[in-house]
Amino acid sequence: MPDKKFDIIVIGGGAAGLVAAVAAGAFGAKTALIEKEKLGGECSWTGCIPSKTLLSAAELIEKLRQSPWLDSSALIERNNLLESSVMEHVRSTVKAAAQASKAADLLKRYAVKVIIGSPNFIDRNTISLEKEKYRARHFIICTGSSPAIPAINGLEPGFLTNQNIWDLPQPPKSLLVIGGGPIGVEMAQAFHRLGTRVELIQSRDRLLPRDDRELALELGKLLAEEGIKIYYNRRVEAVRKLAKGWRIEGVSESDQPLEADELLLASGRKANLEGLNLEAAGVQLSAIGITVNDYMRSSVKNIWAAGDCTGNYQFSHIAEIEAKTAVMNALFPLKRKVNYQGAPWTTFTDPELSHLGLTEEECREKGLKHQVYRHSFSGDDRAITEGKAEGLVKMLAKPSGQIIGAHILGPRAGELINELILARRKKIGMFELGQTIHVYPTLGLAVQRATDEWFAELAGRPLVVNLIKLFSNRV
Ligand SMILES: Cc1cc2nc3c(=O)[nH]c(=O)nc-3n(C[C@H](O)[C@H](O)[C@H](O)COP(=O)(O)OP(=O)(O)OC[C@H]3O[C@@H](n4cnc5c(N)ncnc54)[C@H](O)[C@@H]3O)c2cc1C
């Protein structure tokens, strides 16, 4: 095959694109990966890694600050020390994580040709990049997303997004956050804990509207108690840039303008599709990104898409499963639908909020017969010993015990949900989970405790009551 002809060309080298290119190469396809900047994508450079590093540093400070048995004056001194270097710590961790990544080695091992640049489509089999033409039997578009900048009067350069916030020399004295989704909420808590005065403005009646209502409301309450001022049901129409900082009017109840040194926009994402000239290939777009079917195929037979650029769930783990699905379907005749496995995600606040499958509201909307089973961390030994007894495990199951959804607000909920993802996928129900030993005292035991309610409810069902009566009469 000539040098510029490939079986598969992947466009975009982030979470989806790296997985797609490595998988295609590993299956023996002649593969090229075209990335416009540097391999790694949003998650590595400006998303997951820096945000989780900042949250972890902030949690450490908060733990020290709240420890009842430590001298608080020493703490404050230490806190100041950390604050001045925390952003540098974030930047060096991002670099360390990039160095630790095996992506470049894997691309090399599977002979994936990496090309730096921004290509544009000429037709459904050809792209052009810096006067060169490249042809492929299949394309997989994985160009990701960027912060959507809302149409707000008075907005001018100088505001922060997830792309430039990591360049701050230190946490700002004060911060206005527009948007109560995962990015806004995580950043609000992290900076608040690092000493920033944070006010968050959310257009809806709660934070994290895609999460379980009860748990999202509870998280909003906890964040407010911690000291973050949250304004609900407020849409920012205009901002004013001051000599130093920003002003937003018409948000607070008292009509006092909100003012802060920095303004963070976290009110949505838009698919990165500019410059690709997808029209030339006939690829259909929707308002949120590239339209794909359940097989990750676009409206054009040989063009596939995965990750944030489809505008579906915008998470790294989902980008990866979509990428694997697209590669398999591009290469093999037997097509498989993408299996979102309950589309789990976690918001990494403290406490964390994890989501799997349907919420209570969704079950009601769909008219699904279900029961809710809870275990509160307030009665959980491990959570108490860690001083983190907030939140609860909430499981939604059919009367048979089959899990339809699980939502956890609590310490390390992002780890705990993995057991339930597997259980839901493998149809392990409440009975089996409840019968499975969970080590004491671990946070994971909270999942087993939630199943106790199911057993209690089962024991009260008429059939079971009658059976028990029947057998007890015989003894
Ligand atoms: C602050 C923040 C925190 C996050 N935290 C989490 C988290 O904790 N967990 C989680 O699962 N997800 C998290 N996410 C979401 C996650 O980062 C994305 O879902 C994920 O990066 C999507 O992967 P992708 O491959 O679709 O896009 P990306 O990772 O953005 O990769 C796209 C790549 O395509 C390249 N590209 C763009 N246009 C072109 C072009 N025309 N030509 C060539 N290359 C191009 C880009 O340079 C980029 O490298 C977070 C996001 C943000 C912003």
The ligand as a MOL file (V3000), in Angstrom:
LIG
                    3D

  0  0  0     0  0            999 V3000
M  V30 BEGIN CTAB
M  V30 COUNTS 53 58 0 0 0
M  V30 BEGIN ATOM
M  V30 1 C -11.8970 20.0370 33.5890 0
M  V30 2 C -12.3130 18.6980 33.0460 0
M  V30 3 C -12.3050 17.6040 33.8670 0
M  V30 4 C -12.6740 16.3540 33.3770 0
M  V30 5 N -12.6660 15.2940 34.2300 0
M  V30 6 C -13.0470 14.0850 33.7730 0
M  V30 7 C -13.0280 12.9600 34.6370 0
M  V30 8 O -12.6910 13.0620 35.8080 0
M  V30 9 N -13.3860 11.7560 34.1310 0
M  V30 10 C -13.7740 11.6100 32.8270 0
M  V30 11 O -14.0920 10.4960 32.4120 0
M  V30 12 N -13.7880 12.6580 31.9840 0
M  V30 13 C -13.4460 13.8870 32.4310 0
M  V30 14 N -13.4420 14.9510 31.5750 0
M  V30 15 C -13.8920 14.7420 30.1820 0
M  V30 16 C -12.7780 14.1660 29.3240 0
M  V30 17 O -11.6640 15.0080 29.3700 0
M  V30 18 C -13.2720 14.0210 27.8950 0
M  V30 19 O -14.4840 13.3220 27.8760 0
M  V30 20 C -12.2690 13.2670 27.0420 0
M  V30 21 O -11.0600 13.9700 26.9900 0
M  V30 22 C -12.8270 13.0720 25.6350 0
M  V30 23 O -11.8860 12.4190 24.8420 0
M  V30 24 P -11.8310 12.6820 23.2750 0
M  V30 25 O -10.7950 11.7710 22.7470 0
M  V30 26 O -13.1840 12.6510 22.7280 0
M  V30 27 O -11.3500 14.2020 23.1570 0
M  V30 28 P -9.9640 14.8420 23.5900 0
M  V30 29 O -9.3570 14.1170 24.7140 0
M  V30 30 O -10.2300 16.2910 23.8000 0
M  V30 31 O -9.0410 14.6470 22.3320 0
M  V30 32 C -9.2970 15.2820 21.1260 0
M  V30 33 C -7.9860 15.4840 20.4070 0
M  V30 34 O -8.2660 15.8680 19.0690 0
M  V30 35 C -7.3710 16.8940 18.6790 0
M  V30 36 N -8.0150 17.6300 17.5970 0
M  V30 37 C -9.0580 18.4890 17.6660 0
M  V30 38 N -9.3740 18.9400 16.4460 0
M  V30 39 C -8.5120 18.3640 15.5800 0
M  V30 40 C -8.3260 18.4450 14.1960 0
M  V30 41 N -9.1210 19.2040 13.4310 0
M  V30 42 N -7.3390 17.7300 13.6410 0
M  V30 43 C -6.5350 16.9340 14.3890 0
M  V30 44 N -6.6640 16.8240 15.7160 0
M  V30 45 C -7.6430 17.5260 16.3070 0
M  V30 46 C -7.1820 17.7010 19.9500 0
M  V30 47 O -5.9870 18.4570 19.8910 0
M  V30 48 C -7.1520 16.6020 21.0050 0
M  V30 49 O -5.8520 16.1240 21.2260 0
M  V30 50 C -13.0570 16.2120 32.0220 0
M  V30 51 C -13.0420 17.3150 31.1800 0
M  V30 52 C -12.6820 18.5440 31.6760 0
M  V30 53 C -12.6710 19.7140 30.7400 0
M  V30 END ATOM
M  V30 BEGIN BOND
M  V30 1 1 1 2
M  V30 2 1 2 3
M  V30 3 2 2 52
M  V30 4 2 3 4
M  V30 5 1 4 5
M  V30 6 1 4 50
M  V30 7 2 5 6
M  V30 8 1 6 7
M  V30 9 1 6 13
M  V30 10 2 7 8
M  V30 11 1 7 9
M  V30 12 1 9 10
M  V30 13 2 10 11
M  V30 14 1 10 12
M  V30 15 2 12 13
M  V30 16 1 13 14
M  V30 17 1 14 15
M  V30 18 1 14 50
M  V30 19 1 15 16
M  V30 20 1 16 17
M  V30 21 1 16 18
M  V30 22 1 18 19
M  V30 23 1 18 20
M  V30 24 1 20 21
M  V30 25 1 20 22
M  V30 26 1 22 23
M  V30 27 1 23 24
M  V30 28 2 24 25
M  V30 29 1 24 26
M  V30 30 1 24 27
M  V30 31 1 27 28
M  V30 32 2 28 29
M  V30 33 1 28 30
M  V30 34 1 28 31
M  V30 35 1 31 32
M  V30 36 1 32 33
M  V30 37 1 33 34
M  V30 38 1 33 48
M  V30 39 1 34 35
M  V30 40 1 35 36
M  V30 41 1 35 46
M  V30 42 1 36 37
M  V30 43 1 36 45
M  V30 44 2 37 38
M  V30 45 1 38 39
M  V30 46 1 39 40
M  V30 47 2 39 45
M  V30 48 1 40 41
M  V30 49 2 40 42
M  V30 50 1 42 43
M  V30 51 2 43 44
M  V30 52 1 44 45
M  V30 53 1 46 47
M  V30 54 1 46 48
M  V30 55 1 48 49
M  V30 56 2 50 51
M  V30 57 1 51 52
M  V30 58 1 52 53
M  V30 END BOND
M  V30 END CTAB
M  END
